Amino acid sequence: MQQEYITHNFQPIYNEQSRILMLGTMPSPKSREAGFYYGHPRNRFWKVVPDVCGAPQPHTKEEKTAFALKYKIAVWDVLAGCEIKGADDSSIRNPVANDMDFILKHAPIQAVFTTGTKAAQLYKRYCLPKTGIDAVALPSTSPANCRMTYEELYEAYLVIKQYI
C-alpha cells in the first residue's frame, strides 16, 4: 500500500453541553468509506462507550451522533491531515493537527481522552502546547488492537463515567 495524503473530512460531533472530548488519530479507510468516526465494522468504540454509559448500542450515524450528544461526549480526531498508508498509524508522516479551539471555545470540556497510543503521542506533541489540557490515553478500539479483550477495553474506558 502506498503512502497518500489524507484530509480529514468529517465535522466534529459536539454541542455546548459536551464535557468530554474523545480524539482518535485520523479516520481509517473504512471510516472514510462509511463517512463517520470509528466506521470499521469491527471497531469497538460504538460498543464499549455506550456500554460504559449504560446505553443501548447505536447503529446509524444519526443514532451515534444522538448518543454522543446525549452523554455530553464530543468526538473528533487529533489530525486534520497527514500522509498515511491505509489505516497504519505508525506510517503517519507530515501530520497537521486540528485546531482544538474549534470545540474548546464552544463547549465546557472537562477532560480530553485519546483512543490509542498514536493519537496520544500526536495530541501531546501538536495540541497540548496550545490547549494546556493533558489528555488521558485510552487503548485503541480498532480491530488492529486484537490483543486487548473487550473486558479490558471496558475497564479502561470506565474512567469517562465521572464526566458524563
C-alpha positions in Angstrom: 0.0 0.0 0.0 1.2 3.4 -0.9 1.6 6.5 1.3 -1.1 9.1 0.4 -2.1 12.5 1.8 -5.5 12.3 3.5 -7.5 15.3 4.6 -10.0 14.8 7.5 -13.4 15.4 6.1 -15.9 14.8 9.0 -17.3 17.6 11.1 -16.6 17.1 14.9 -19.5 15.8 17.0 -20.2 18.2 19.9 -22.5 20.8 21.3 -22.5 23.4 24.0 -23.1 20.7 26.7 -20.1 18.5 25.7 -18.0 17.7 28.7 -15.5 15.2 27.4 -13.6 15.2 24.1 -12.7 11.8 22.6 -10.0 12.0 20.0 -8.9 9.4 17.5 -5.9 9.8 15.3 -7.4 10.1 11.8 -10.3 8.4 10.0 -9.3 5.0 8.6 -10.1 4.0 5.0 -13.2 2.1 6.4 -14.3 5.1 8.4 -13.9 7.4 5.4 -15.9 4.9 3.3 -18.6 4.8 6.0 -18.4 8.6 6.3 -18.2 8.5 10.1 -16.0 8.1 13.1 -14.9 4.6 14.1 -16.6 3.2 11.0 -14.9 -0.1 10.7 -17.5 -2.8 11.4 -15.1 -4.5 13.9 -14.1 -1.2 15.7 -15.3 -1.5 19.3 -15.8 2.2 20.0 -19.5 2.3 19.4 -20.0 -0.8 21.6 -17.7 0.0 24.6 -18.6 3.7 25.1 -22.4 3.1 25.2 -21.8 0.0 27.4 -19.8 2.2 29.9 -22.7 4.7 29.8 -25.3 2.1 30.3 -26.9 3.0 27.0 -28.1 0.8 24.1 -25.6 0.4 21.2 -26.2 2.9 18.4 -26.1 1.7 14.8 -26.7 4.5 12.4 -24.7 7.8 12.1 -27.7 9.6 13.4 -28.0 7.3 16.5 -24.3 7.5 17.2 -24.4 11.3 17.0 -27.5 11.5 19.2 -25.9 9.1 21.7 -22.7 11.2 21.9 -24.6 14.4 22.4 -26.9 12.9 25.0 -24.0 11.7 27.1 -22.0 15.0 26.6 -19.3 13.4 24.5 -17.5 15.3 21.8 -15.9 13.1 19.1 -13.1 14.3 16.8 -9.6 13.4 15.7 -6.2 14.9 16.5 -5.3 15.3 12.9 -6.7 17.5 10.1 -4.5 15.8 7.6 -1.4 13.6 7.1 0.4 11.2 4.8 -0.6 7.7 5.8 -0.5 4.1 4.4 -4.0 2.7 4.7 -5.0 2.6 8.4 -1.4 2.2 9.7 -1.0 4.9 12.3 2.7 4.1 12.5 3.2 5.2 8.9 1.9 8.8 9.6 4.1 11.5 8.1 3.7 15.3 7.9 0.8 15.5 10.4 -1.3 18.7 10.6 -3.3 18.9 13.8 -6.9 20.0 14.1 -7.4 23.3 16.0 -8.9 22.1 19.3 -10.2 25.6 20.0 -12.9 24.8 17.4 -14.5 22.8 20.2 -12.9 24.1 23.3 -14.1 27.7 22.8 -17.7 26.4 22.5 -18.1 23.6 24.9 -17.3 23.2 28.6 -14.8 20.3 28.1 -13.6 18.9 31.4 -11.4 16.1 30.1 -9.7 15.0 26.9 -9.3 11.3 26.0 -7.3 9.8 23.2 -8.3 6.5 21.7 -4.9 4.8 21.0 -1.2 5.4 21.5 -0.6 7.3 18.3 -3.5 9.7 19.0 -2.0 10.3 22.5 1.5 11.0 21.1 0.2 13.3 18.4 -2.0 15.2 20.8 0.8 15.6 23.3 3.2 16.9 20.6 0.8 19.1 18.5 -2.2 20.0 20.6 -1.2 20.1 24.3 1.1 23.1 23.9 -1.9 25.1 22.6 -4.7 23.7 24.8 -2.8 23.2 28.1 -5.1 20.3 28.8 -3.5 16.9 29.4 -5.2 14.0 27.6 -5.9 10.6 29.2 -4.6 7.9 26.8 -7.1 5.1 26.4 -6.5 1.9 24.4 -7.4 1.8 20.8 -10.8 0.3 19.9 -9.5 -0.6 16.5 -9.7 -4.2 15.3 -5.9 -4.0 15.0 -5.8 -3.9 18.8 -6.9 -7.5 19.0 -4.6 -8.4 21.9 -6.9 -6.4 24.2 -10.1 -8.2 25.2 -13.4 -6.4 25.3 -13.5 -6.7 29.1 -10.1 -5.0 29.3 -11.3 -2.2 27.0 -14.4 -1.7 29.1 -12.4 -1.4 32.3 -10.1 1.1 30.7 -13.0 3.2 29.4 -14.8 3.3 32.7 -12.7 6.5 33.5 -15.1 8.5 31.3 -18.1 7.9 33.6 -17.1 10.5 36.1 -17.6 13.2 33.4 -20.9 12.2 31.8 
